[in-house]
Amino acid sequence: MEVLKVAALCMIIFHGILCKGNKISCPESCRCVGQKAFCINGWLDYIPPLPPNITYLKFQGNNLQTVTRGTFRMIKANNITKLYLSNNHVFNISMDAFSDFTSLKKFRLSNEITINVTRLDNLLHNVSRSIEFIGFTHLHMERLPTLDGLINTSIKTLDFSYNYLSVLNGSHFAKLRSLRDLDFSYNAVEDGNYSFEGLQMITKLNLAGNWFRNFPKFINMQQLKSLDIQNTRMFYFKKRNFDGLTKLESLNLNGHAIRRLYNNAFSTLISLQTLKLGKLSRQLDYIYKYAFNSSSLRNLHLNNNNFHFTKSSIVISDIFAHAPNLQSIDLSSNNIKLNESEFLAMINPLENLKKLIMVNVHFRFISNHMFISLKSLASLNLSQNSISSWNGNELFENSTTLRILDLSNNKITKITEDLFPVTVRNSLKILNLEGNPFSCFCKDIKWFHNLISTSAGFKLFQLGNTTEGYKCSSPYGLQDKAIHQLGYRDICPFDPTLLKVIISCASIVGSVLLILLILYTCRWKIRYKLFKLNQHRKRHQKDESYTPLPRENDYLYDCFPVYADEDIQFVQNNLVRILEERYNRKLCVRDRDFAIGGVFVDSITESIEDSRKVLILISNNFARSRWCRFQLQIALHRMAEEGRNSLVAVVLQEISYKYLTNTLRTVLVTTPYITWSDECSAERMFWEKLLKKIPSSNFRRMESTVEEADNDNIVAINC
């Protein structure tokens, strides 16, 4: 039993190694993507082994020369559903070359100019019965291969484009019951060398690039839905040319030298949905009023005609008025130099329009009322014009359906939030602005740079798919630089918004500081003024009929001494004893006479107002005291207001320079002062001078008394 288990295990391991060894990877000469293999320009003379899951093979630019059944022996041919052989220098294909391609649905042989058409006759007898598409293009064929081998197949599409075929005979295809699509473009079929008999079931026919001078007669082709007859030698067509094509949905008439589009030219095409009339050799000269008279028309291409929509003989409002169901119009590379009212008149009938392309039409503006008329517009392409700016709020106010907007290669220099309000940014899926000459100065591009830095902005502006890109045209140092690759400091070395904030803050702070400085400098004057106003108000409240009296004999005190707390002894021992007790001068001493509980500032101011003289006792203590300086300021303001000298200065000691303020220096320079000395003779002189400067309330009596008094009568404290 153990032996059997070991043997079974060995077989499993051997099978795994064998399977691993047989696994086929994509050869170096090819590129495999999923189920597709591309062997291009490798100059291979064989088809290398490919992974078994390959269903699509494109073999191009190699050197096969001869293709036989054995050419494909190293691939699983029965898995291939699509095979493309092009430019491989093939001159011989065996009849059974594709016998093993039992699942083949699409086969194209292209650019093999040395191959014999007879080889193709035989080849078609051995293709898969499930084949749906065969293309023999660029083979220089002058006749068609016989198609009998395809009679019982599922062939739906035959492509014989880009050959030298001069005859198109419908009977050649008559037995192919499943054939619906025939491409006979860019051959050499002329008038009289064609017959559509046998093509009654064809729904798509491509005759572009043949040599027709007159419009072909499509008799008994009632099933035809798509007709491409562009780039022939025709220069006119008539309404009757479309008789019988009642199911035609798409008509391509590009590339003809057509000069005029007449009334009702397409009215018999009752199923027509797409009409292409572009690249008309710049010959289109006039569009009649009912040229596009069609209720079924959905898509109209009038591009690359250099048609002048400003011709005076054209009623601009009539051009599209009779195609009310148009959903897409391409007017690129025409001359639409219309003013706003003319442009609105042209598009007003297009209520159902969903897509408008106007590339290179000499536009210089976007009408703010565009979306009022185009209520269903979802895609707008205005690239390659001269548009520079617009009013975003007005323009996009009614653009509820817009999803794609292309303004690339215009003259837009600034991208600001005003151009694209948040409502339109949220509704748009694609917004293309590449190729514009953007100014990358901070104020012009900052908002846009911030927007594309987000994932939503990056996706909206398709920055992952752009080829030309969003590049700076200025300033000099940033020219040709991709905006989304620039750092914030590259475009904003110094943020202007921040600068504005700094300037604003600095202005506010500076103003506040200036006001504070003024308030501080004038604080005493302001306090004094406030006190005066308050005092005036109180007096009027007591008696509205109050009228100020002259102050000369109306003071409560003869003197208000201003002193530092440290000099209180001088006041009590000298001033009070001499001036008040001996010579009847009434003093207001703050430590004695101020009301208890009162506001100190108010008490000071009131006392100064109620005193005939203010006596300042100057000392170093005085110079250091904030309250002394305050009282001095009030005294000076009072003196300035009353216009008389009510200030008496006494210097108690020599003032240190470091304490000497500007105000105090000014007082000492401009006001005669008395110097205190405790020497007997000097003291007597001091009191004599002081008594003269401070008369008592009984002014006239004291004046005569002092004049008559002898100096010896002055009593000094220290004598």
C-alpha positions in Angstrom: 0.0 0.0 0.0 2.8 2.4 0.9 4.5 1.6 -2.4 1.3 2.6 -4.3 1.1 5.9 -2.4 4.7 6.8 -3.2 4.1 5.9 -6.9 1.0 8.0 -7.1 2.9 11.0 -5.5 5.7 10.7 -8.0 3.3 10.7 -10.9 1.6 13.8 -9.6 5.0 15.6 -9.2 6.1 14.4 -12.7 2.8 15.6 -14.2 3.2 19.0 -12.5 6.8 19.4 -13.8 5.7 18.3 -17.3 2.8 20.8 -17.4 5.0 23.6 -16.1 7.6 22.8 -18.7 5.0 22.9 -21.5 3.6 26.3 -20.4 4.1 28.8 -23.3 4.8 32.4 -22.7 4.7 35.3 -25.1 7.8 35.4 -27.4 10.2 38.3 -27.2 9.4 39.3 -30.8 5.7 39.8 -30.0 3.7 41.7 -27.4 0.8 40.0 -25.7 -2.0 41.9 -24.0 -4.7 39.7 -22.5 -6.0 37.5 -25.4 -4.3 39.7 -28.0 -0.9 39.1 -29.6 1.0 41.7 -31.7 4.0 40.5 -33.7 4.9 43.7 -35.5 8.1 44.7 -37.5 10.1 41.8 -36.2 11.1 40.6 -39.7 10.0 37.1 -38.7 9.8 34.4 -41.4 7.6 32.2 -39.2 4.8 32.5 -36.6 6.3 31.8 -33.2 4.5 29.8 -30.4 1.9 31.8 -28.6 0.0 31.3 -25.4 -3.0 29.1 -25.9 -5.4 31.8 -24.7 -4.7 34.1 -27.7 -7.7 34.7 -29.9 -6.5 37.8 -31.7 -3.3 37.9 -33.8 -1.9 40.8 -35.7 1.2 39.8 -37.7 2.6 42.8 -39.5 5.9 44.0 -41.0 7.5 40.5 -41.2 8.8 38.3 -43.9 6.5 35.3 -44.3 6.6 35.2 -48.2 4.8 31.9 -48.3 1.8 31.1 -46.1 0.7 27.4 -45.8 -1.2 25.4 -43.3 2.1 24.6 -41.6 2.9 28.3 -41.1 0.5 28.2 -38.1 1.5 24.8 -36.7 3.0 26.3 -33.5 -0.2 28.2 -32.4 -3.6 27.0 -31.5 -5.3 28.0 -34.8 -8.7 26.8 -33.7 -8.7 29.4 -30.9 -8.1 32.4 -33.2 -11.2 34.5 -34.0 -9.4 37.5 -35.5 -6.4 37.3 -37.8 -4.7 40.3 -39.5 -1.8 39.8 -41.9 -0.2 43.0 -43.3 2.9 43.9 -45.1 4.6 40.5 -44.7 5.9 40.3 -48.3 3.5 37.4 -49.0 3.3 36.3 -52.7 1.9 32.8 -52.2 -0.9 31.5 -50.0 -1.9 27.8 -50.2 -5.5 26.8 -50.6 -5.6 25.1 -47.2 -3.6 27.8 -45.3 -6.6 28.6 -43.0 -8.2 25.2 -42.8 -7.4 24.9 -39.0 -8.9 28.3 -38.2 -12.3 26.8 -37.4 -13.4 29.7 -35.2 -12.2 32.5 -37.4 -14.7 35.4 -37.7 -12.6 38.3 -39.0 -9.7 38.1 -41.5 -7.8 40.9 -43.1 -5.0 40.7 -45.7 -3.4 44.0 -46.4 -0.4 45.6 -48.2 0.6 42.4 -50.0 1.0 43.8 -53.5 2.7 40.8 -55.0 0.0 38.3 -54.3 -2.0 36.8 -57.1 -5.7 37.2 -57.0 -6.1 33.5 -58.2 -4.5 32.4 -54.9 -7.3 34.3 -53.1 -10.0 32.5 -55.2 -8.8 29.1 -53.9 -8.2 30.4 -50.3 -11.8 31.4 -49.8 -13.0 27.9 -50.4 -11.3 26.8 -47.1 -12.2 29.6 -44.7 -14.3 28.9 -41.6 -18.1 28.8 -42.1 -18.4 31.2 -39.2 -16.5 33.9 -41.0 -18.2 37.3 -40.8 -15.6 39.8 -42.0 -13.0 39.6 -44.8 -10.8 42.5 -45.9 -8.6 42.5 -48.9 -7.1 46.0 -48.9 -4.1 47.7 -50.5 -3.4 44.6 -52.6 -3.4 46.4 -56.0 -6.2 44.1 -57.2 -7.6 44.9 -60.6 -10.4 42.4 -60.4 -12.4 40.8 -57.6 -11.7 37.2 -56.5 -14.5 34.8 -57.1 -16.6 34.6 -54.0 -18.2 31.2 -54.5 -16.3 29.9 -51.5 -18.3 32.3 -49.2 -21.8 31.3 -50.4 -22.6 29.1 -47.4 -20.8 31.2 -44.8 -21.9 33.9 -42.3 -20.1 36.7 -44.2 -21.6 40.0 -43.3 -18.8 42.5 -44.3 -16.5 42.6 -47.3 -13.8 45.3 -47.6 -12.1 45.8 -50.9 -10.9 49.3 -50.3 -7.7 50.9 -51.7 -7.3 48.7 -54.7 -7.4 49.2 -58.5 -10.9 47.9 -59.1 -12.6 49.7 -61.9 -15.9 47.8 -62.1 -18.5 47.2 -59.4 -21.0 44.6 -60.5 -23.6 43.8 -57.9 -24.4 40.4 -59.3 -20.9 39.3 -58.1 -22.3 39.5 -54.5 -25.8 38.3 -55.2 -25.4 34.8 -53.7 -24.0 36.1 -50.4 -27.3 36.1 -48.5 -25.8 37.4 -45.2 -23.8 40.3 -46.8 -24.9 43.6 -45.4 -21.8 45.8 -45.5 -19.7 46.5 -48.6 -16.7 48.7 -48.7 -15.6 49.6 -52.2 -13.9 52.9 -51.3 -10.9 54.4 -53.0 -10.9 52.3 -56.1 -11.4 53.4 -59.7 -15.1 52.9 -60.5 -16.4 55.5 -63.0 -19.8 56.4 -64.3 -21.3 53.5 -66.3 -19.0 50.9 -64.7 -21.3 50.0 -61.9 -24.5 48.1 -61.3 -26.2 47.7 -57.9 -28.4 44.8 -59.1 -27.8 42.1 -56.5 -27.1 44.4 -53.6 -30.7 44.8 -52.6 -30.0 43.6 -49.0 -27.0 45.8 -48.4 -27.5 48.3 -45.5 -24.1 50.0 -45.6 -22.2 51.0 -48.7 -18.9 52.8 -49.0 -18.1 54.2 -52.4 -15.8 57.1 -51.2 -12.8 58.1 -53.4 -14.1 56.6 -56.7 -14.2 58.5 -59.9 -17.9 59.3 -60.2 -18.7 62.6 -61.9 -22.5 62.1 -61.7 -24.4 61.0 -58.7 -24.9 57.2 -58.9 -28.4 55.8 -59.4 -29.3 53.7 -56.4 -32.1 51.6 -57.8 -33.8 48.9 -55.7 -31.6 49.7 -52.6 -34.4 50.3 -50.2 -32.5 48.6 -47.3 -29.6 51.0 -47.5 -29.1 52.8 -44.2 -25.5 54.2 -44.6 -24.0 55.7 -47.7 -20.5 57.1 -47.9 -19.8 58.7 -51.2 -17.3 61.4 -50.2 -14.3 62.6 -52.2 -15.5 61.7 -55.7 -15.4 64.0 -58.7 -19.0 65.2 -58.3 -19.7 68.9 -57.9 -23.4 68.9 -57.6 -26.4 66.6 -56.7 -30.1 66.9 -57.0 -33.0 66.1 -54.9 -34.1 63.2 -57.1 -30.8 61.5 -56.7 -32.0 60.2 -53.3 -35.3 58.8 -54.5 -36.1 55.4 -53.1 -33.6 55.7 -50.2 -36.3 55.9 -47.6 -34.3 54.0 -45.0 -31.1 55.9 -45.4 -29.9 57.2 -42.0 -26.4 58.4 -42.7 -25.1 60.2 -45.7 -21.5 61.3 -46.2 -21.0 63.9 -49.0 -17.7 65.3 -47.7 -15.0 66.5 -50.1 -17.1 67.6 -53.1 -16.8 71.0 -54.8 -20.4 71.8 -54.1 -21.2 75.5 -54.4 -24.9 75.7 -53.2 -27.2 73.8 -51.0 -30.7 74.1 -52.5 -34.1 74.1 -50.8 -35.4 70.7 -49.7 -32.3 69.0 -51.0 -32.6 66.1 -48.5 -36.4 66.2 -47.8 -37.0 62.9 -49.5 -34.6 61.1 -47.1 -37.3 60.7 -44.5 -35.1 58.6 -42.2 -31.9 60.7 -42.5 -30.2 61.3 -39.1 -26.6 62.1 -40.0 -25.5 64.4 -42.8 -21.9 65.2 -43.6 -21.1 68.2 -45.8 -17.6 69.1 -44.8 -14.5 69.9 -46.7 -16.3 71.1 -49.8 -13.1 72.4 -51.3 -14.0 75.9 -50.0 -16.5 76.2 -52.7 -19.7 76.4 -50.7 -21.1 79.9 -51.4 -24.8 79.8 -50.4 -27.2 77.9 -48.2 -30.9 78.3 -49.1 -33.5 78.8 -46.4 -34.9 75.3 -46.6 -31.7 73.5 -47.4 -31.8 71.5 -44.2 -35.6 71.1 -44.1 -35.8 67.7 -42.3 -37.6 66.7 -39.2 -35.5 63.5 -38.9 -32.0 65.1 -39.1 -30.1 64.7 -35.8 -26.4 65.3 -36.7 -25.1 67.8 -39.2 -21.4 68.3 -40.2 -20.6 71.5 -42.0 -17.0 71.7 -41.0 -14.0 72.9 -42.9 -15.9 74.9 -45.6 -14.7 78.4 -44.8 -18.3 79.4 -45.3 -19.1 83.0 -44.5 -22.1 83.1 -42.3 -22.0 86.9 -42.4 -23.1 87.1 -46.1 -25.8 89.8 -46.3 -28.0 87.8 -48.6 -28.3 85.0 -46.0 -31.0 85.2 -43.4 -29.0 83.9 -40.5 -32.0 82.9 -38.4 -33.3 80.6 -41.2 -30.3 78.3 -41.7 -31.2 75.8 -39.0 -34.8 76.9 -38.4 -36.3 74.0 -40.4 -34.3 71.2 -38.7 -35.8 71.4 -35.2 -34.6 68.1 -34.0 -30.9 68.6 -34.6 -28.8 67.3 -31.7 -25.3 67.8 -33.0 -23.7 70.4 -35.3 -20.1 70.7 -36.3 -19.4 74.2 -37.8 -15.6 74.1 -37.4 -13.3 76.1 -39.7 -16.0 78.4 -41.0 -16.2 82.1 -40.8 -18.7 82.9 -38.0 -17.9 86.6 -37.3 -21.3 87.2 -35.9 -22.3 89.7 -33.2 -24.2 88.4 -30.2 -27.7 89.1 -31.5 -26.9 87.4 -34.9 -25.4 84.4 -33.2 -28.3 84.0 -30.9 -30.7 84.3 -33.8 -28.9 81.5 -35.6 -29.0 79.1 -32.6 -32.4 80.0 -31.1 -34.3 77.3 -33.1 -31.9 74.6 -31.8 -33.7 73.8 -28.5 -32.8 70.1 -28.8 -29.1 70.6 -29.6 -26.8 68.5 -27.3 -23.5 68.9 -29.0 -22.0 72.0 -30.7 -18.6 72.1 -32.3 -17.2 75.5 -33.4 -13.5 75.0 -33.7 -11.6 77.8 -35.5 -14.6 80.0 -36.3 -13.0 83.3 -35.5 -15.0 83.6 -32.2 -13.9 86.4 -29.9 -16.6 86.1 -27.2 -19.0 83.7 -25.6 -22.6 85.0 -25.5 -23.9 85.2 -21.9 -27.3 84.1 -23.3 -26.0 81.0 -25.1 -27.4 78.5 -22.7 -30.8 80.2 -22.5 -31.3 79.1 -26.1 -29.4 75.8 -26.0 -31.2 74.4 -23.0 -30.2 70.8 -23.8 -26.5 71.4 -24.6 -24.2 68.8 -23.0 -21.0 69.3 -25.1 -19.5 72.5 -26.3 -16.2 72.8 -28.3 -14.9 76.3 -28.9 -11.2 75.5 -29.3 -8.8 77.4 -31.6 -10.6 80.8 -31.3 -9.7 84.1 -29.8 -11.8 83.9 -26.6 -10.0 85.5 -23.6 -12.6 86.0 -20.9 -16.4 85.9 -20.0 -18.8 86.4 -17.1 -19.0 83.0 -15.6 -22.0 83.7 -13.3 -24.1 85.0 -16.2 -22.9 82.5 -18.9 -23.3 79.3 -16.9 -26.4 80.4 -15.0 -28.7 78.3 -17.2 -26.1 75.6 -18.1 -27.7 72.8 -16.1 -27.0 70.1 -18.8 -23.4 71.0 -19.8 -20.9 68.1 -19.2 -18.1 68.7 -21.7 -16.5 72.1 -22.4 -13.4 72.6 -24.7 -11.8 76.0 -24.7 -8.3 74.9 -25.7 -6.0 77.0 -27.8 -7.8 80.3 -27.2 -6.3 83.5 -25.7 -7.2 82.8 -22.1 -4.4 84.2 -19.8 -6.1 84.2 -16.4 -8.2 81.4 -14.8 -10.1 82.7 -11.8 -13.0 81.3 -9.8 -15.3 83.9 -11.5 -14.9 82.2 -14.8 -16.0 78.8 -13.5 -18.5 79.0 -10.6 -18.7 76.0 -8.3 -22.1 75.0 -9.8 -20.6 74.5 -13.3 -17.5 72.8 -11.9 -19.7 70.3 -10.2 -21.7 69.5 -13.3 -18.8 69.4 -15.8 -17.1 66.0 -16.4 -14.4 67.3 -18.8 -13.0 70.9 -19.1 -10.2 71.4 -21.6 -8.2 74.6 -21.4 -4.9 73.4 -22.7 -2.9 75.4 -25.2 -3.8 78.8 -23.8 -1.2 81.5 -23.1 -1.5 81.3 -19.3 -0.1 84.1 -17.1 1.5 82.4 -14.2 1.7 85.4 -12.0 0.3 84.5 -8.6 -2.8 86.6 -8.7 -3.7 85.2 -12.2 -3.1 81.5 -11.7 -3.2 80.8 -7.9 -6.8 79.6 -7.8 -6.4 77.4 -10.8 -3.2 75.9 -9.4 -4.9 75.1 -6.2 -7.8 73.5 -8.0 -5.7 71.2 -10.2 -3.8 70.1 -7.1 -6.9 68.3 -6.0 -7.9 64.9 -7.4 -11.2 66.3 -8.6 -9.5 69.2 -10.4 -6.9 66.9 -11.9 -9.6 64.7 -13.3 -11.8 67.6 -14.5 -9.0 69.1 -16.5 -7.9 65.8 -18.0 -4.3 66.4 -16.9 -3.5 62.7 -17.1 -4.5 62.6 -20.8 -3.2 66.0 -22.0 -0.6 66.1 -24.7 -0.1 69.9 -25.2 -0.7 70.6 -21.5 -1.3 73.7 -19.4 1.8 75.7 -19.7 2.9 79.2 -18.6 3.5 81.9 -21.2 4.7 84.4 -18.5 6.6 85.5 -16.5 9.9 84.9 -18.2 11.2 82.4 -15.6 8.2 80.1 -15.9 7.7 80.1 -19.7 6.7 76.7 -21.1 6.6 75.1 -17.6 3.6 72.8 -17.0 1.4 74.5 -14.4 0.4 71.3 -12.6 4.1 70.4 -12.1 5.0 73.7 -10.4 5.1 74.1 -6.7 3.0 76.7 -4.9 6.1 78.8 -4.1 7.1 78.7 -7.8 4.1 80.8 -8.8 3.6 82.6 -5.5 7.1 83.3 -4.0 5.2 85.7 -1.7 1.5 85.2 -1.4 -0.4 88.4 -2.4 -3.3 87.5 -0.2 -0.9 87.0 2.8 0.7 90.4 1.9 -2.7 92.0 1.9 -3.5 90.5 5.3 -0.1 91.6 6.7 -0.5 95.1 5.3 -4.1 95.3 6.7 -3.0 94.0 10.1 0.0 96.3 10.1 -2.2 99.2 9.3 -4.7 98.4 12.0 -1.9 97.8 14.6 -0.1 101.0 13.5 -3.3 103.0 13.8 -4.1 101.5 17.2 -0.5 102.3 18.3 -0.7 105.8 16.9 -4.0 106.4 18.7 -2.6 105.0 21.9 0.5 107.2 21.6 -1.6 110.2 21.1 -3.8 109.2 24.0 -0.7 108.6 26.2 0.9 111.9 25.2 -2.2 113.9 25.8 -3.6 111.8 28.6 -3.4 114.6 31.2 -5.0 117.1 28.9 -7.7 114.6 28.1 -8.4 113.9 31.7 -8.5 117.6 32.5 -10.9 118.2 29.6 -13.2 115.4 30.7 -13.2 116.8 34.2 -14.1 120.2 33.0 -16.9 118.8 31.0 -18.2 116.8 33.8 -17.9 119.7 36.2 -19.8 121.9 33.8 -22.5 119.2 33.4 -22.9 118.9 37.2 -23.3 122.6 37.7 -25.9 122.8 35.1 -27.8 119.9 36.6 -27.9 121.8 39.9 -29.0 125.0 38.4 -29.9 125.3 34.7 -29.8 129.1 35.1 -26.2 129.0 36.4 -23.9 131.5 35.0 -20.1 131.4 35.8 -18.8 134.3 37.8 -15.4 135.9 37.5 -12.9 133.7 39.4 -10.6 136.2 40.9 -12.4 136.4 44.3 -14.2 133.1 44.0 -11.5 130.6 44.9 -11.8 128.3 47.9 -8.1 128.2 48.4 -5.2 130.5 48.1 -2.8 127.7 47.2 -2.7 124.0 46.3 0.7 122.5 47.0 1.8 119.7 44.7 4.4 117.5 46.4 5.8 114.0 46.6 4.8 111.8 49.5 8.4 111.8 50.7 8.2 115.7 51.1 5.1 115.7 53.4 7.3 116.8 56.3 8.3 120.0 54.5 4.6 120.8 53.8 3.5 120.2 57.4 6.5 121.8 59.2 7.0 124.7 56.9 4.2 125.6 54.5 1.3 124.9 56.9 3.0 126.6 59.9 4.2 129.7 58.0 1.7 130.3 55.2 -1.5 129.1 56.8 -1.0 129.5 60.6 1.0 132.8 60.6 0.1 134.5 57.4 -3.5 133.4 56.9 -3.0 131.7 53.5 -5.6 129.0 53.0 -3.9 125.9 51.7 -5.5 122.7 50.2 -3.3 119.9 51.5 -4.3 116.6 49.9 -3.3 114.5 52.8 -5.6 116.6 55.0 -8.3 118.2 52.9 -9.3 115.5 50.3 -12.7 113.9 50.8 -12.5 110.4 52.1 -13.7 107.8 49.5 -13.5 110.3 46.6 -11.9 109.7 43.2 -8.3 110.8 43.6 -8.0 112.2 40.1 -11.2 114.1 40.4 -10.1 115.4 43.8 -6.8 116.7 42.4 -8.5 118.3 39.4 -11.2 120.0 41.6 -8.6 121.2 44.1 -6.5 122.8 41.3 -9.6 124.4 39.9 -10.6 125.8 43.3 -7.2 127.2 44.1 -5.8 130.6 43.0 -2.3 129.3 42.8 -0.7 125.9 42.3 2.5 125.5 44.3 4.9 122.8 43.0 7.5 121.6 45.3 10.2 120.4 43.0 12.5 117.6 44.2 14.0 114.4 42.9 11.0 112.7 44.6 8.7 115.0 42.7 10.4 114.3 39.4 10.0 110.5 40.0 6.4 110.7 41.0 3.8 109.9 38.3 1.0 111.7 40.3 3.2 114.8 40.6 3.7 114.9 36.9 0.0 114.4 36.4 -0.8 117.4 38.7 1.8 119.5 36.9 0.2 118.8 33.5 -3.2 119.8 34.8 -1.8 123.0 36.3 -0.1 123.9 33.0 -3.3 123.2 31.0 -5.2 125.4 33.4 -2.6 128.2 33.1 -2.8 127.9 29.3 -6.6 128.1 29.3 -6.9 131.1 31.8 -4.1 133.0 30.2 -2.5 134.0 33.6 0.4 132.7 35.6 -1.2 130.6 38.3 1.9 128.4 38.8 4.4 129.0 41.6 7.6 126.8 41.5 9.7 126.0 44.5 12.9 124.0 44.1 13.6 122.0 47.3 16.8 120.4 46.1 19.0 120.2 43.0 17.3 117.9 40.5 19.3 114.9 39.1 19.6 115.0 35.3 18.2 111.5 34.9 14.9 112.6 36.5 14.6 115.8 34.6 11.7 115.4 32.1 11.0 117.7 29.2 8.0 119.2 30.9 9.9 119.9 34.1 12.8 121.3 32.2 10.5 123.6 30.3 8.9 124.8 33.6 12.3 125.6 35.2 13.4 127.5 32.1 10.2 129.5 31.5 8.9 130.0 35.0 10.8 132.1 37.7 11.2 129.7 40.6 12.1 130.1 44.3 14.9 128.0 45.8 14.5 126.7 49.3 17.4 127.0 51.8 17.5 126.5 55.5 20.0 129.2 56.1 18.5 132.0 58.2 18.9 134.9 55.8 18.1 132.8 52.7 15.1 131.4 54.4 13.7 134.8 55.3 14.1 135.9 51.7 12.4 132.7 50.5 9.2 133.4 52.6 9.2 137.0 51.5 9.2 136.0 47.8 6.7 133.2 48.4 4.2 135.4 50.2 4.3 137.9 47.4 3.5 135.1 44.9 0.6 133.7 47.0 -1.6 136.5 48.2 -4.5 135.7 50.6 -8.1 135.7 49.7 -8.4 139.3 51.0 -6.2 140.3 48.1 -6.2 144.1 48.4 -5.6 144.2 52.1 -2.8 141.7 52.0 -1.2 143.6 49.1 -0.9 146.8 51.1 0.1 144.9 54.2 3.0 143.2 52.4 4.2 146.4 50.7 4.3 148.1 54.1 5.9 145.2 56.0 9.5 145.3 56.9 11.7 142.3 56.0 12.5 141.9 59.6 8.9 141.0 60.4 9.2 137.8 58.3 9.6 135.0 60.7 11.8 132.2 59.6 11.6 128.7 61.0 15.4 128.2 61.4 16.4 131.7 62.8 
